[in-house]
Amino acid sequence: MDLTKHAKSRQQQRGIPPIIIDLLQTHGAVERAGKDATTYYFDKAARRKVLAYAGRMSRAIEEFLDYYAVVGDDGRVITVAPRIKKVRH
């Protein structure tokens, strides 16, 4: 996982475990974020997938299911943050 300096500091400040970023990229819903980036987040279907995948660990992960990650087209994570607003399609 390749994080920008900004993403590393935001991850540390917000106490986001690296596994959450991995789960966002592997199981999260995808939406374009401007011209050169993609946003990964957990919608209802993605939440179900992640909780089923995590099994017993699901209780530890649940508090991080309202987070999102923005990943550049080069594959580097630009930022990670809690989702405050609902995603509008």
Secondary structure, 3 states (H helix, E strand, C coil): CCECHHHHHHHHHHCCCHHHHHHHHHHCEEEECCCCEEEEECCHHHHHHHHHHHHHHHHHHHHHCCEEEEEECCCCEEEEEECCCCCCC
